[in-house]
Amino acid sequence: MDSPIPFDAFAAVEIRAGTVVDAQPFPEARKPALRLWVDFGAPIGVKHSSAQITDHYAPDRLVGRQVLAVVNLAPRRIGPVTSEVLVLGLADANGAVVLIGPDKAVPNGSRMH
């Protein structure tokens, strides 16, 4: 475990639920990745992300899936696109990313507690 951080530092990170509304291959990425468009509802709206999740997910199987993402990070340039949110996942036993999301539907934009 790394050094503990103050609770206020964690509380400043906005982790919210959103629904994938589009997913496309991202052939320009250095490592295999997908481009995702995630709807976080009003007032956040639809945000773009790049995710290295090709081992477990095909683009057509992601649309409609709810995921968790950090929505208040500074945008990050990834190749020719800008990633606006960080979609969250965990590594499986082989290091491939498994997405994190609610196990029951929640309103888009719901903040993690």
C-alpha positions as CSV (number, residue, x, y, z in Angstrom):
1,M,0.0,0.0,0.0
2,D,1.2,3.5,-0.8
3,S,1.2,6.3,1.8
4,P,-2.2,7.2,3.1
5,I,-3.9,10.3,1.6
6,P,-6.2,12.7,3.5
7,F,-9.9,12.0,3.1
8,D,-10.4,15.4,1.5
9,A,-8.0,14.4,-1.4
10,F,-10.1,11.3,-2.1
11,A,-13.4,13.3,-1.7
12,A,-12.2,15.6,-4.5
13,V,-12.2,12.8,-7.0
14,E,-15.6,12.6,-8.7
15,I,-16.4,9.0,-9.6
16,R,-19.7,8.8,-11.4
17,A,-21.8,6.2,-13.2
18,G,-22.5,6.6,-16.9
19,T,-23.8,4.5,-19.7
20,V,-21.8,3.7,-22.8
21,V,-23.7,5.1,-25.8
22,D,-21.0,4.4,-28.4
23,A,-17.9,2.3,-28.7
24,Q,-15.5,2.2,-31.6
25,P,-12.2,0.5,-32.4
26,F,-9.2,2.8,-31.9
27,P,-6.6,1.6,-34.4
28,E,-4.4,4.7,-33.9
29,A,-3.7,3.8,-30.3
30,R,-0.2,2.4,-29.4
31,K,-1.8,-0.5,-27.5
32,P,-5.1,-2.1,-28.5
33,A,-7.9,0.1,-27.2
34,L,-11.4,1.2,-27.8
35,R,-12.9,4.7,-28.0
36,L,-15.9,5.1,-25.7
37,W,-18.6,7.7,-25.4
38,V,-20.2,7.7,-22.0
39,D,-23.4,9.5,-21.0
40,F,-23.3,10.9,-17.5
41,G,-26.6,12.7,-17.7
42,A,-27.1,16.4,-17.0
43,P,-25.2,18.5,-16.4
44,I,-22.1,16.5,-17.3
45,G,-23.4,15.1,-20.6
46,V,-21.6,12.7,-23.0
47,K,-17.8,12.4,-22.5
48,H,-15.2,10.6,-24.5
49,S,-12.6,8.2,-23.2
50,S,-10.0,5.7,-24.5
51,A,-9.7,2.4,-22.8
52,Q,-7.4,-0.6,-23.2
53,I,-10.2,-3.2,-22.7
54,T,-10.1,-5.2,-26.0
55,D,-9.2,-8.5,-24.3
56,H,-12.7,-8.8,-22.7
57,Y,-14.9,-6.4,-24.6
58,A,-16.1,-5.9,-28.2
59,P,-17.5,-2.4,-29.1
60,D,-21.0,-3.7,-29.9
61,R,-21.3,-5.4,-26.6
62,L,-20.5,-2.3,-24.6
63,V,-23.3,0.0,-25.7
64,G,-25.9,0.2,-22.9
65,R,-23.5,-1.0,-20.2
66,Q,-23.0,1.2,-17.1
67,V,-19.5,1.9,-16.0
68,L,-17.8,4.0,-13.3
69,A,-15.4,6.8,-14.4
70,V,-13.5,9.7,-12.9
71,V,-15.1,12.8,-14.5
72,N,-13.0,15.6,-13.0
73,L,-9.5,14.8,-14.2
74,A,-7.9,17.1,-16.7
75,P,-8.4,15.9,-20.3
76,R,-5.5,13.8,-21.6
77,R,-4.4,13.6,-25.2
78,I,-4.1,10.0,-26.4
79,G,-2.9,9.9,-30.0
80,P,-5.2,11.9,-32.2
81,V,-8.0,12.1,-29.6
82,T,-8.6,13.7,-26.2
83,S,-9.8,11.5,-23.4
84,E,-12.1,13.5,-21.1
85,V,-12.8,10.9,-18.4
86,L,-11.0,7.9,-16.9
87,V,-13.2,4.8,-17.1
88,L,-12.3,2.5,-14.2
89,G,-11.3,-1.2,-14.3
90,L,-9.4,-3.8,-12.5
91,A,-6.7,-6.2,-13.8
92,D,-7.7,-9.9,-14.0
93,A,-5.2,-12.7,-13.3
94,N,-3.6,-12.1,-16.7
95,G,-3.5,-8.3,-16.5
96,A,-6.4,-7.7,-18.8
97,V,-8.8,-4.9,-17.7
98,V,-12.2,-5.8,-16.4
99,L,-14.6,-2.8,-16.2
100,I,-16.1,-1.6,-12.9
101,G,-19.8,-0.7,-12.9
102,P,-22.9,-1.0,-10.7
103,D,-24.6,-4.4,-10.5
104,K,-28.0,-2.7,-10.7
105,A,-29.0,0.2,-12.9
106,V,-28.5,3.6,-11.3
107,P,-29.2,7.1,-12.8
108,N,-26.4,8.4,-15.1
109,G,-24.3,10.8,-13.2
110,S,-24.7,9.1,-9.8
111,R,-21.7,9.8,-7.6
112,M,-19.9,7.0,-5.9
113,H,-20.0,7.1,-2.0
